[in-house]
Amino acid sequence: MNIAQARLLAFLNYAPREKSLLLPCSSEERNWSEEDWGAVLAEARRHGLSPLLYYRTKLREPDIVVPSQVGGKLRSDYLLSAAVNVRRFRALTSALEALKAAGVPTIVLKGAYLAEAVYGNIALRPMSDVDLLVQREDLGQADAALVMAGFTAREFHLSPPEDENEFHYFNTAAKTMIEVHWEMTKPDYPFRWDVGLLWEAAIPARIAGVNVLALSPEDLLIHIGVHAAIHRFAFGLRPLCDLAEVVSRLAMNWEFLGVRARASGVGRSVRLLLALAAELLGAAIPANGLDRIDSSPLPSEIWNEAKESVFKDESDQSPGATPHPNLVLFMGRKRWRDKLALAARRIFPSRQSIAARYPVRADSPRVFFYYPASFWVLFKNNAPALRALFFGRKRRSPIDKKAAALMDWMMTRD
């Protein structure tokens, strides 16, 4: 961890002010150079946290003087995040109102719920898309409702494939993508999500001006942790801030969380993310909270690789070399039997999956002509990372042995 990262962590710290020892206190310590502040700004932008940094420097630490040029950039990032999310939330309002009118129960996942209901300020939580969860039997009604709300389906046929878990809808005017999930993860991942239990525990929420549902605090925390694990911490500190914000603002039943995490087979991933949030951000995790989730020893090499992954600068890799989660999962499996089974499922997806991606019916013999196209897309998406992995010499491979071991450890069901 470099000095800019340490200073950023100090501003993002969720511990009480007197326990945050890294923040500048004396007048001399406050006199960071513009170059120092520029490094902190660059680090915040890399993690998608510059709006939150602006908020913290203006409201939580108003006595700290930020150079005008850096302060102006932070303010611009904050206002841009606010403007983009206002546009997205307007589109989300239309979508949720249409789904409600169609009688489709909807759980708002991750970013949109976190931004409004947890952070309490939509500018503080940038997001690239909006994730919703609906029940499998409601997918047809959800499709009609979203089309009426101005969204266009990216898939050709909307019979839910068994090897997928989401459909995509795009609103061109609002430049907003909505991912409609009927399962939480693809079946490739060794988790045992019971979506029926998620629906039973869901809580009322008001998002984008519409009464909807949200995951229970415990299921929300698990979802954040699993999403970060699947992407091998590619989002840096932002999921850790999400976790810290959730535990600081929502009432958490840690016993229930432990039961839920163990039942889903995600105890290792969730415990690791919470431990990182506690150490790096001072998240308010109870002393026995982690043991209730998973009491097995945390190997030091796993812990060190996880921290390194959180701060890893992907700009150190060649363009496009950041691996797709599927490739990371493949490299993280120890046994070749597991690797080959995963590769076979990706190279030869189900007919329904092909029919969703291409203009052909699943029951048509023509579906087999689209498998080469599917394989080409799979190869093209992963080719840069494969080249960096097998032929890179000057730079660290995006998936080295330590990273693969971390992925394998997190993906092993406890």
C-alpha positions in Angstrom: 0.0 0.0 0.0 1.4 3.4 -1.0 1.0 6.7 0.8 -1.8 7.9 -1.5 -3.8 4.7 -0.9 -3.3 5.1 2.9 -4.5 8.7 2.8 -7.5 7.7 0.7 -8.4 5.0 3.3 -8.1 7.5 6.0 -10.8 9.7 4.4 -13.0 6.7 3.7 -12.6 5.3 7.2 -15.9 4.4 9.0 -14.4 4.2 12.5 -15.1 7.1 14.9 -13.0 10.2 14.2 -10.7 9.7 17.2 -9.8 6.2 16.0 -8.8 7.2 12.5 -5.2 7.9 13.0 -4.2 8.5 9.4 -6.1 11.7 8.8 -4.1 14.9 9.0 -4.6 16.6 12.4 -2.0 19.3 12.9 -1.8 22.4 10.6 1.5 21.1 9.4 0.1 17.7 8.4 -2.7 19.4 6.5 -0.3 21.1 4.2 -0.1 18.3 1.6 1.3 19.4 -1.7 -1.0 19.6 -4.7 1.0 16.6 -6.1 0.1 14.7 -2.9 -3.6 15.5 -3.3 -3.4 14.7 -7.0 -2.2 11.2 -6.2 -5.1 10.7 -3.7 -7.6 12.0 -6.3 -6.2 9.6 -8.9 -6.4 6.7 -6.5 -10.0 7.6 -5.6 -11.0 7.8 -9.3 -9.4 4.4 -10.0 -11.7 2.9 -7.3 -14.8 4.8 -8.4 -14.8 6.7 -5.1 -14.1 10.3 -6.0 -17.7 11.5 -5.3 -17.5 9.9 -1.9 -14.1 11.5 -1.3 -15.6 14.9 -2.2 -18.4 14.3 0.2 -16.1 13.3 3.0 -13.7 16.2 2.5 -16.5 18.8 2.4 -18.8 17.5 5.2 -16.8 15.1 7.4 -13.5 16.9 7.4 -14.3 20.5 6.4 -11.3 21.9 8.2 -8.9 20.1 5.8 -8.0 22.5 3.0 -7.9 20.9 -0.5 -6.0 22.7 -3.2 -8.4 24.5 -5.5 -7.5 22.6 -8.6 -8.0 19.2 -6.9 -11.1 20.4 -5.1 -12.6 21.5 -8.4 -11.9 18.1 -10.0 -13.5 16.4 -7.0 -16.5 18.6 -7.3 -16.8 17.9 -11.0 -16.7 14.2 -10.4 -19.4 14.5 -7.7 -21.7 16.6 -9.9 -21.1 14.3 -12.9 -22.0 11.3 -10.8 -25.1 13.0 -9.6 -26.2 14.0 -13.1 -25.6 10.5 -14.5 -27.5 8.8 -11.7 -30.4 11.3 -11.9 -30.8 10.3 -15.6 -30.6 6.6 -14.7 -33.1 7.0 -11.8 -35.6 8.7 -14.1 -35.4 5.7 -16.4 -35.6 3.4 -13.4 -38.8 5.1 -12.3 -40.4 4.4 -15.6 -39.3 0.8 -15.5 -40.4 0.2 -11.9 -43.8 1.9 -12.4 -44.4 -0.3 -15.5 -43.4 -3.5 -13.6 -45.7 -2.5 -10.7 -48.6 -1.8 -13.1 -48.0 -5.2 -14.7 -48.2 -6.9 -11.3 -44.6 -8.0 -11.3 -42.9 -8.1 -7.8 -39.5 -6.6 -8.1 -36.4 -6.6 -5.9 -34.0 -3.7 -6.6 -30.4 -5.1 -6.3 -27.0 -3.6 -5.5 -26.2 -0.1 -6.9 -29.6 1.5 -7.2 -30.7 0.4 -3.8 -27.4 1.2 -2.2 -27.2 4.7 -3.7 -30.7 5.8 -2.5 -31.5 3.7 0.6 -28.1 3.1 2.1 -25.8 6.0 1.1 -28.8 8.3 1.1 -27.3 10.3 -1.8 -27.4 8.9 -5.3 -24.3 10.9 -6.3 -22.1 8.9 -3.8 -22.6 5.5 -5.5 -21.7 5.5 -9.2 -23.1 2.5 -11.1 -22.8 1.2 -14.7 -26.2 -0.4 -14.8 -29.3 -1.3 -12.8 -29.9 -4.8 -11.5 -33.4 -6.1 -10.8 -34.6 -9.5 -9.5 -37.9 -10.9 -10.7 -39.4 -14.3 -10.4 -38.9 -16.7 -13.3 -42.6 -17.1 -14.0 -42.9 -13.3 -14.4 -40.2 -12.8 -17.1 -42.8 -12.6 -19.9 -44.8 -9.9 -18.1 -41.6 -8.1 -17.1 -40.4 -8.0 -20.8 -43.7 -6.5 -21.9 -43.6 -3.9 -19.1 -40.0 -2.8 -19.8 -40.7 -2.5 -23.6 -43.6 -0.3 -22.8 -41.4 1.8 -20.5 -39.0 2.5 -23.5 -36.4 -0.3 -23.0 -35.3 -2.7 -25.7 -34.3 -6.3 -25.0 -30.8 -7.2 -26.0 -31.7 -10.9 -26.3 -33.6 -12.3 -29.2 -35.7 -15.0 -27.4 -36.7 -14.7 -23.8 -37.2 -18.3 -22.7 -34.8 -18.4 -19.6 -31.8 -20.7 -20.3 -30.8 -23.0 -17.5 -27.1 -21.9 -17.9 -27.8 -18.2 -17.7 -29.3 -15.9 -15.0 -30.1 -12.6 -16.6 -31.6 -10.7 -19.5 -30.5 -7.2 -20.6 -32.7 -4.2 -21.5 -31.3 -0.9 -22.8 -32.9 2.6 -22.8 -31.1 4.5 -25.6 -32.5 7.9 -24.5 -31.4 7.5 -20.9 -28.3 5.5 -21.8 -29.3 3.1 -19.1 -28.9 -0.7 -19.0 -31.2 -2.8 -16.8 -30.2 -6.4 -16.0 -33.2 -8.5 -15.1 -32.2 -11.5 -13.0 -34.2 -14.6 -12.1 -31.2 -16.2 -10.3 -28.5 -14.5 -8.5 -25.5 -16.1 -10.2 -24.8 -18.4 -13.1 -24.9 -22.1 -12.3 -21.2 -22.3 -13.1 -20.4 -20.9 -9.7 -20.4 -23.4 -6.8 -23.0 -21.5 -4.7 -26.4 -22.7 -3.6 -28.6 -19.6 -3.8 -32.2 -20.3 -2.9 -34.0 -17.4 -4.5 -37.2 -18.5 -2.8 -35.7 -17.7 0.6 -34.5 -14.3 -0.8 -38.1 -13.4 -1.7 -39.4 -14.6 1.7 -36.9 -12.3 3.5 -37.2 -9.3 1.2 -38.1 -6.0 2.8 -40.2 -3.1 1.5 -38.3 -0.2 0.0 -39.0 3.0 -1.9 -36.6 3.4 -4.8 -36.9 6.0 -7.6 -40.2 7.1 -6.1 -41.8 3.6 -6.4 -42.6 1.1 -3.7 -40.6 -2.0 -4.4 -38.7 -4.7 -2.5 -35.1 -5.0 -1.5 -32.9 -7.8 -0.2 -32.8 -8.2 3.6 -29.7 -6.5 5.1 -28.1 -10.0 5.5 -28.8 -11.1 1.9 -27.7 -7.7 0.6 -24.3 -8.1 2.4 -23.9 -11.6 1.0 -24.7 -10.4 -2.5 -22.1 -7.6 -2.3 -19.5 -10.0 -1.0 -20.2 -12.7 -3.6 -20.2 -10.2 -6.5 -16.9 -8.8 -5.4 -15.5 -12.3 -5.1 -16.7 -13.4 -8.6 -14.9 -10.4 -10.1 -11.8 -11.1 -8.0 -11.9 -7.6 -6.4 -11.7 -5.9 -9.8 -13.9 -3.0 -8.4 -11.2 -2.2 -5.8 -12.4 -0.5 -2.6 -15.9 0.3 -3.7 -17.5 -3.0 -2.5 -15.7 -2.6 0.8 -17.3 0.8 1.2 -20.6 -0.7 0.3 -20.2 -3.3 3.0 -19.0 -0.7 5.5 -22.0 1.5 4.7 -24.5 -1.3 5.0 -23.2 -2.5 8.4 -23.1 1.1 9.7 -26.7 2.0 8.6 -28.8 -1.1 8.6 -29.6 -3.4 11.5 -27.8 -6.6 11.0 -28.7 -10.0 12.5 -25.2 -11.6 12.5 -26.5 -15.0 13.6 -29.0 -15.0 10.7 -26.2 -13.8 8.3 -24.0 -16.7 9.4 -26.8 -19.2 8.8 -27.6 -17.7 5.4 -24.0 -17.5 4.2 -23.2 -21.1 5.2 -26.4 -22.4 3.6 -25.4 -20.7 0.4 -21.9 -21.9 0.5 -20.4 -18.4 0.4 -19.1 -18.1 3.9 -15.4 -17.9 2.9 -16.0 -15.1 0.4 -18.3 -13.0 2.6 -16.0 -13.4 5.7 -13.0 -12.4 3.6 -14.7 -9.2 2.3 -15.9 -8.3 5.8 -12.5 -8.8 7.2 -11.0 -6.5 4.6 -13.6 -3.9 5.2 -12.9 -4.0 8.9 -9.2 -3.7 8.6 -8.9 -1.2 5.7 -12.0 0.9 6.4 -12.8 0.5 10.1 -16.1 -1.1 9.3 -18.1 -1.9 12.5 -17.9 -5.7 12.4 -18.7 -7.3 15.8 -15.9 -9.3 17.4 -17.7 -12.6 16.9 -19.4 -11.5 13.7 -16.8 -13.1 11.4 -16.7 -16.4 13.2 -20.5 -16.7 12.9 -20.0 -16.7 9.2 -17.0 -18.9 8.9 -14.7 -20.0 11.7 -12.1 -21.8 9.6 -8.5 -20.4 9.6 -7.8 -17.7 7.0 -4.6 -18.6 5.3 -2.0 -15.8 5.3 -1.3 -16.2 1.6 -5.0 -15.8 0.8 -5.3 -12.7 3.0 -2.2 -11.1 1.5 -3.3 -11.8 -2.1 -6.8 -10.5 -1.4 -5.4 -7.1 -0.1 -3.1 -6.9 -3.1 -6.0 -7.6 -5.4 -8.0 -4.8 -3.9 -5.3 -2.3 -4.6 -4.1 -3.8 -7.9 -3.8 -1.2 -10.6 -5.2 -2.7 -13.8 -3.4 0.0 -15.9 -0.3 -2.0 -15.2 -1.7 -4.6 -17.6 -1.7 -4.3 -21.4 -5.0 -3.0 -22.8 -7.8 -5.5 -22.6 -5.8 -7.9 -20.5 -8.1 -7.8 -17.5 -9.6 -11.3 -17.4 -13.3 -12.0 -17.8 -14.8 -13.7 -14.6 -15.3 -16.9 -16.6 -11.5 -17.1 -17.3 -10.7 -16.3 -13.7 -13.0 -19.0 -12.5 -11.4 -21.5 -15.0 -7.9 -20.7 -13.8 -9.0 -20.9 -10.2 -10.1 -24.5 -10.4 -7.4 -26.9 -9.2 -8.7 -30.1 -10.7 -8.6 -30.4 -14.5 -11.9 -32.2 -14.4 -13.5 -29.1 -13.1 -11.7 -26.9 -15.6 -12.8 -29.0 -18.5 -16.4 -29.2 -17.3 -16.5 -25.4 -17.0 -14.9 -25.0 -20.5 -17.4 -27.4 -22.0 -20.3 -25.5 -20.6 -19.0 -22.2 -22.0 -17.9 -23.5 -25.4 -21.2 -25.5 -25.8 -23.9 -23.5 -24.1 -27.5 -24.7 -24.2 -29.7 -24.2 -27.2 -31.8 -21.8 -25.2 -28.7 -19.7 -24.5 -27.8 -19.6 -28.2 -31.4 -18.7 -29.1 -31.2 -15.8 -26.6 -28.0 -14.4 -28.2 -28.8 -15.0 -31.9 -31.9 -14.8 -34.2 -32.7 -18.5 -34.2 -35.3 -20.6 -32.3 -33.9 -23.1 -29.8 -35.8 -26.0 -31.5 -34.5 -25.2 -35.0 -31.7 -27.3 -36.5 -30.2 -23.9 -37.5 -29.2 -23.3 -33.9 -26.1 -25.4 -34.4 -24.8 -23.0 -37.1 -24.5 -20.3 -34.4 -22.2 -22.3 -32.1 -19.0 -21.2 -34.0 -20.1 -17.6 -33.6 -20.6 -18.1 -29.9 -17.2 -19.6 -29.5 -15.6 -16.8 -31.5 -17.2 -14.2 -29.1 -16.0 -16.2 -26.1 -12.4 -16.3 -27.5 -12.4 -12.6 -28.5 -13.5 -11.5 -25.0 -10.8 -13.5 -23.4 -8.0 -13.3 -26.0 -6.1 -10.3 -24.5 -6.1 -11.9 -21.0 -5.0 -15.2 -22.5 -2.1 -13.6 -24.4 -1.0 -11.7 -21.2 -1.3 -15.0 -19.2 0.7 -17.2 -21.5 3.0 -14.8 -23.4 3.4 -11.8 -21.1 7.0 -11.5 -19.8 7.5 -7.9 -18.8 4.3 -7.5 -16.8 2.6 -9.5 -14.2 0.1 -11.9 -15.6 -3.5 -11.0 -14.8 -4.1 -14.4 -13.3 -0.9 -15.7 -11.7 -0.7 -18.7 -9.3 -1.5 -16.6 -6.3 -4.6 -15.0 -7.9 -5.8 -18.4 -9.1 -5.3 -19.8 -5.6 -7.3 -17.0 -4.1 -10.1 -17.6 -6.6 -10.1 -21.3 -5.9 -10.2 -20.7 -2.2 -13.2 -18.4 -2.4 -15.0 -20.6 -4.9 -14.6 -23.7 -2.7 -17.8 -24.4 -0.8 -17.4 -24.4 2.9 
